[in-house]
């Protein structure tokens, strides 16, 4: 029987299928995220996702320490992910940031560290300058990648990956003679309304696991790119998804998570409610129930509706 609770990485490592996310509403709420994390571990989560820009690493570290001290899990049971600040960094800045994340998270090693964004542009989330120069982005990313690789060799990080990388960014990185290892993971915005098949394809071609953020579409949040603003943009209200969910006896949220997993995409979930945490984890069972026809129907709902950053804006 297929084990939908974890996915294999190309380097023979394993990653839990569903993560507990510490971004969005947890932004800069370290004490609250500590409580949420302990609840998540009690519910069964073993993959914890964070990032420097979330401002939650210190809180995550406190929550991890508490969960381990209370005997809820061991460090070896957990898979801890974080991401560099979403801007171009020097090698020294990368190493310093990795060391600071380890300190904040109170860990001896990270399971996965990602480059959060493929470069600088005028629409980047956080940049030192507004330039969108492809050569500068390419050179900057490869230097960051080399620094992460050095940290990996030193044992500070087990796996290294990227986030918000398109085909252009991935191929430019891995084709560089300075790139000695392919990313293990590419975390992107993915859900039934945002299916970027080209990114899925290039990741599959290079044995890169795709991990989804916003797997249930971020509710009523407005599209960042203004796509189809005259129609429903709340995935949870989609009539087709509601119909399938009713047949599967699950929530639309569970259906969306199960859909991603059935397509081989890991997910990062975010909730502060214990009951919802358990529902999210149960989505691995929903994935097993989805037929090829179900997936085909859900695939057809794609609207290219981004609610967060547009990585295609980065040269």
C-alpha positions as CSV (number, residue, x, y, z in Angstrom):
1,X,0.0,0.0,0.0
2,X,1.2,3.5,-0.8
3,X,2.5,5.4,2.2
4,X,1.2,9.0,1.7
5,X,2.7,10.2,5.0
6,X,6.2,10.8,3.6
7,X,7.9,11.4,0.2
8,X,11.4,10.2,-0.8
9,X,14.0,12.8,-1.7
10,X,16.4,12.2,-4.5
11,X,19.4,11.9,-2.1
12,X,17.7,9.0,-0.3
13,X,16.3,11.1,2.4
14,X,12.6,11.2,3.4
15,X,10.3,14.2,4.2
16,X,6.9,14.1,5.9
17,X,4.1,14.8,3.4
18,X,2.3,17.5,5.4
19,X,4.0,20.4,7.2
20,X,2.9,22.6,10.0
21,X,3.5,26.2,8.7
22,X,4.6,29.0,10.9
23,X,4.1,31.9,8.5
24,X,1.1,34.1,7.5
25,X,-1.0,34.8,10.6
26,X,1.9,33.7,12.9
27,X,4.1,36.5,11.4
28,X,6.1,38.1,14.3
29,X,4.1,36.2,17.0
30,X,6.8,34.1,18.6
31,X,5.0,33.2,21.8
32,X,1.8,32.2,20.0
33,X,3.7,30.1,17.5
34,X,5.4,28.2,20.3
35,X,2.0,27.2,21.6
36,X,0.7,26.3,18.2
37,X,3.8,24.2,17.4
38,X,3.3,22.1,20.6
39,X,-0.3,21.5,19.7
40,X,0.8,20.5,16.2
41,X,3.3,18.0,17.4
42,X,0.7,16.6,19.8
43,X,-1.7,16.3,16.8
44,X,0.9,14.3,14.9
45,X,2.9,16.9,12.8
46,X,6.6,16.1,12.4
47,X,7.5,18.5,9.6
48,X,7.8,22.2,10.8
49,X,8.2,24.9,8.2
50,X,9.6,28.3,9.0
51,X,11.6,31.2,7.4
52,X,13.7,34.1,8.4
53,X,11.2,36.6,7.1
54,X,8.4,35.1,9.2
55,X,9.9,36.4,12.4
56,X,8.9,33.2,14.1
57,X,12.2,31.2,14.4
58,X,12.8,32.1,18.1
59,X,9.2,31.0,18.9
60,X,9.6,27.9,16.9
61,X,12.8,27.1,18.7
62,X,11.1,27.4,22.1
63,X,8.2,25.3,20.9
64,X,10.5,22.6,19.6
65,X,12.5,22.5,22.9
66,X,9.3,22.2,24.9
67,X,7.9,19.4,22.7
68,X,11.1,17.4,23.1
69,X,11.4,18.1,26.8
70,X,7.8,17.0,27.4
71,X,8.5,13.7,25.6
72,X,6.1,14.4,22.7
73,X,8.9,13.6,20.2
74,X,12.6,13.3,19.8
75,X,14.7,15.5,17.6
76,X,15.2,12.6,15.2
77,X,11.4,12.4,14.8
78,X,11.3,15.9,13.4
79,X,12.0,17.5,10.1
80,X,12.7,21.2,10.5
81,X,12.8,23.6,7.6
82,X,13.6,27.2,7.3
83,X,14.5,29.7,4.5
84,X,17.0,32.4,4.0
85,X,15.8,36.0,3.7
86,X,14.2,36.6,0.3
87,X,16.9,38.7,-1.2
88,X,20.4,38.2,-2.7
89,X,22.9,37.6,0.0
90,X,26.7,37.2,0.0
91,X,28.3,33.9,1.0
92,X,29.2,35.3,4.4
93,X,25.7,36.5,4.9
94,X,24.3,33.1,4.0
95,X,26.6,31.3,6.5
96,X,25.8,33.9,9.2
97,X,22.1,33.5,8.6
98,X,22.3,29.7,8.8
99,X,24.1,30.0,12.1
100,X,21.6,32.5,13.4
101,X,18.7,30.2,12.4
102,X,20.3,27.3,14.2
103,X,20.7,29.5,17.3
104,X,17.1,30.8,17.1
105,X,15.7,27.3,16.5
106,X,17.9,25.8,19.3
107,X,19.1,23.1,16.9
108,X,22.4,21.4,16.1
109,X,21.4,20.9,12.5
110,X,18.6,21.9,10.0
111,X,16.8,19.2,8.0
112,X,16.2,21.6,5.1
113,X,17.3,25.2,4.3
114,X,15.9,26.9,1.2
115,X,16.7,29.9,-0.8
116,X,13.4,31.8,-0.4
117,X,13.3,33.7,-3.7
118,X,15.1,33.5,-7.1
119,X,16.6,37.0,-7.1
120,X,15.9,40.7,-6.9
121,X,13.3,42.6,-8.9
122,X,11.1,45.6,-8.4
123,X,8.3,43.3,-7.1
124,X,10.5,41.2,-4.9
125,X,9.3,40.8,-1.3
126,X,12.5,42.2,0.2
127,X,15.4,43.6,-1.8
128,X,18.5,45.7,-1.3
129,X,17.9,47.4,-4.6
130,X,15.2,47.4,-7.3
131,X,17.4,46.1,-10.1
132,X,16.2,43.1,-12.0
133,X,19.3,42.1,-13.8
134,X,19.4,38.4,-14.9
135,X,23.2,38.2,-14.7
136,X,23.2,39.7,-11.2
137,X,20.4,37.3,-10.1
138,X,22.1,34.3,-11.6
139,X,25.5,35.1,-10.1
140,X,24.0,35.9,-6.7
141,X,21.9,32.8,-6.5
142,X,24.8,30.5,-7.4
143,X,27.0,32.1,-4.7
144,X,24.2,31.6,-2.2
145,X,23.8,28.0,-3.4
146,X,27.5,27.3,-3.0
147,X,27.4,28.7,0.6
148,X,24.4,26.5,1.5
149,X,26.3,23.5,0.0
150,X,29.3,24.3,2.2
151,X,27.0,24.4,5.2
152,X,25.6,21.1,4.1
153,X,29.1,19.6,3.9
154,X,29.9,20.9,7.3
155,X,26.8,19.1,8.7
156,X,24.8,22.2,9.6
157,X,22.1,21.3,7.0
158,X,21.0,17.8,5.8
159,X,19.2,19.0,2.6
160,X,19.2,22.2,0.6
161,X,16.4,23.5,-1.6
162,X,14.8,26.5,-3.2
163,X,11.4,28.2,-3.1
164,X,9.5,30.1,-5.8
165,X,11.8,29.0,-8.6
166,X,10.4,28.7,-12.1
167,X,11.9,26.5,-14.9
168,X,14.2,29.3,-15.9
169,X,15.6,29.8,-12.4
170,X,16.0,26.0,-11.8
171,X,17.7,25.3,-15.1
172,X,20.0,28.3,-14.8
173,X,21.1,27.1,-11.4
174,X,21.6,23.4,-12.1
175,X,23.3,24.0,-15.4
176,X,25.9,26.2,-13.8
177,X,29.3,24.5,-13.6
178,X,29.5,25.8,-10.0
179,X,26.4,23.9,-9.0
180,X,27.4,20.6,-7.4
181,X,24.1,19.4,-6.2
182,X,20.5,19.7,-7.4
183,X,17.9,21.2,-5.0
184,X,16.0,18.6,-3.0
185,X,12.9,20.7,-2.8
186,X,11.2,23.6,-4.6
187,X,8.4,25.1,-2.5
188,X,5.9,27.0,-4.6
189,X,2.4,28.3,-4.5
190,X,0.2,25.4,-5.6
191,X,-3.5,24.6,-5.3
192,X,-6.4,23.7,-7.7
193,X,-6.6,27.4,-8.8
194,X,-2.8,27.7,-9.2
195,X,-1.4,24.7,-11.0
196,X,1.9,25.7,-12.7
197,X,2.4,22.6,-14.8
198,X,5.7,23.9,-16.2
199,X,7.3,24.1,-12.8
200,X,5.9,20.7,-11.9
201,X,7.4,19.3,-15.1
202,X,10.9,20.7,-14.6
203,X,11.0,19.5,-11.0
204,X,10.0,16.0,-12.1
205,X,12.6,16.1,-14.9
206,X,15.3,16.8,-12.3
207,X,14.0,14.7,-9.4
208,X,13.1,17.8,-7.3
209,X,10.3,17.4,-4.9
210,X,7.6,20.1,-5.2
211,X,6.2,21.4,-1.9
212,X,3.1,23.5,-1.9
213,X,2.4,26.6,0.2
214,X,-1.2,27.9,0.1
215,X,-2.5,24.4,-0.7
216,X,-6.1,25.4,0.0
217,X,-5.9,28.8,-1.7
218,X,-5.7,31.2,1.2
219,X,-9.5,31.7,1.5
220,X,-10.9,35.0,0.5
221,X,-7.5,36.7,0.1
222,X,-7.5,38.7,-3.1
223,X,-5.4,37.5,-6.1
224,X,-2.0,39.3,-6.1
225,X,-2.0,39.4,-9.9
226,X,-5.6,40.6,-10.4
227,X,-6.5,37.4,-12.1
228,X,-10.3,36.9,-12.6
229,X,-11.2,39.4,-9.9
230,X,-14.8,39.4,-11.2
231,X,-15.3,35.8,-10.2
232,X,-15.0,33.7,-7.1
233,X,-11.4,33.5,-5.8
234,X,-12.2,31.6,-2.6
235,X,-11.2,28.0,-3.4
236,X,-13.2,26.8,-0.4
237,X,-16.4,28.0,-2.1
238,X,-15.8,26.3,-5.4
239,X,-18.9,24.3,-6.3
240,X,-17.0,21.5,-8.1
241,X,-14.7,21.0,-5.2
242,X,-17.6,21.0,-2.8
243,X,-19.3,18.3,-4.9
244,X,-16.3,16.1,-4.9
245,X,-15.7,16.7,-1.2
246,X,-19.2,15.7,-0.4
247,X,-18.8,12.4,-2.2
248,X,-15.5,11.7,-0.4
249,X,-17.0,12.7,2.9
250,X,-14.3,15.3,3.6
251,X,-13.9,19.0,3.8
252,X,-12.9,21.0,0.7
253,X,-9.6,21.8,2.5
254,X,-8.9,18.1,3.0
255,X,-9.7,17.5,-0.7
256,X,-7.2,20.2,-1.8
257,X,-4.5,18.8,0.4
258,X,-5.3,15.3,-0.8
259,X,-5.2,16.5,-4.4
260,X,-1.7,17.8,-4.0
261,X,-0.5,14.7,-2.3
262,X,-2.1,12.5,-5.0
263,X,0.0,14.5,-7.6
264,X,3.2,13.9,-5.6
265,X,3.3,17.4,-4.1
266,X,4.0,17.8,-0.4
267,X,2.1,20.6,1.4
268,X,2.6,23.2,4.1
269,X,-0.6,23.8,6.0
270,X,-1.4,26.6,8.5
271,X,-4.0,26.6,11.2
272,X,-4.2,27.4,14.9
273,X,-7.1,25.1,15.6
274,X,-6.3,21.6,16.9
275,X,-9.3,20.0,15.3
276,X,-8.2,21.4,11.9
277,X,-4.7,20.2,12.4
278,X,-6.0,16.6,12.8
279,X,-8.2,17.1,9.7
280,X,-5.2,18.3,7.7
281,X,-3.2,15.3,8.6
282,X,-6.0,13.0,7.7
283,X,-5.9,14.3,4.2
284,X,-3.3,11.6,3.4
285,X,-6.2,9.2,3.5
286,X,-8.3,11.4,1.1
287,X,-5.4,11.3,-1.4
288,X,-5.8,7.5,-1.6
289,X,-9.5,7.9,-2.5
290,X,-9.0,10.2,-5.4
291,X,-9.4,8.6,-8.9
292,X,-7.7,9.7,-12.1
293,X,-10.9,11.2,-13.1
294,X,-11.2,13.2,-9.9
295,X,-7.7,14.6,-10.4
296,X,-8.4,15.4,-14.0
297,X,-11.5,17.4,-13.0
298,X,-9.6,19.3,-10.3
299,X,-6.8,20.0,-12.7
300,X,-9.3,21.7,-15.0
301,X,-10.1,24.3,-12.4
302,X,-6.7,26.0,-12.7
303,X,-6.9,29.7,-13.1
304,X,-3.2,30.7,-12.7
305,X,-4.5,32.6,-9.7
306,X,-1.6,33.8,-7.6
307,X,-2.2,35.2,-4.2
308,X,1.4,35.7,-3.3
309,X,4.7,36.5,-5.1
310,X,5.0,36.2,-8.8
311,X,8.4,34.5,-9.4
312,X,8.1,35.1,-13.2
313,X,8.8,38.7,-12.4
314,X,12.4,37.8,-11.5
315,X,14.8,37.8,-14.5
